[in-house]
């Protein structure tokens, strides 16, 4: 992967992480860096899943791929938030 690919993965990861965080209701107890990390992982996994199902490259915007990535980011944010909450 070239440097431009890494930079675009980070930028897309930031966007996906923020959108995933917005989907999860309530206040999350994870930081910005964890949100970005979850977004990057979700973007990479979402692209791979979309490629497996053959919806990664379509005419026009790849809406299905975006929905997969945002869904994965929301699941990741919710899981990390639940893991980091203090136990009662």
N, C-alpha and C positions, 0 to 999 in steps of 0.2 A: 504494500500500500504506500502510495506516494504521500508527500507532505500535504498536498492539496486535499487528498482523500481523508487524511487525519483531521485537518482543519474543518472540512465540511462535515465530518462525523461529529465533531465537537459542537459545531453550530447547530446542526440538526438535533443533536442530543439535548442541547439547551432548550430548544423550542419544544421538543417532544416531552422533556421532563416537566416543563412549566405547564403544558397542556394536560399532561397526566395528573399533575398536582391539582389543577383546577377541576378536574373531573371528580376527584375524591372529595366527598363532603366533609365539612368541619375543618378544624385547625390541625395541621400536621406538625409533629414534633421532630422533624428532620431538617437539617441545614440545606443551604443552597448547593454546596458541593455534592452532597449525597443526592440531591434532586437531579443535578447535572449528570452525575455518574449513572443513576437509574435511567435517565433519558438516553444517554449514549448506548447503554446496554440494550435498552428497549428498541432503539433505532436499528441497531445491528441485528438483533434477533428478529424484529419485525420484518426487516428486509429479507432475511433468510427464509422466514416462514412464507412471505409473499412470493418469493422465487419458487419455493417448493410447490405452491398451489398455482403457479403460473399467472399471478396477478401483479407481479412487480413492474412489468413494462407494459403499459397500456397507452392507447391514444389519448393524449390530454393528461390531466392530473391523475396521479395514482392514489385515488381516494381510499381504496380498500387497503393499500399498504399503510397509509397514514392512520386509518382507524385501528389496524392491528398494532402499530407502534404505540399509539396513544393508549390503547387498552392495556398493553403490556406495561407501559409506564405507570398507569393508574394502579395496576395490581402491585407493581414494585414499590411505589410510594406508600400504598396502604399497608403492605407487608412490613416495610421498614418502620413505618410509624407505629404499628402495633408492637413490633419487637423492641422499640426504643422507649415505649411508655413505661412509666414506673408501675411495678406490680403492687396491687392493693392487698 
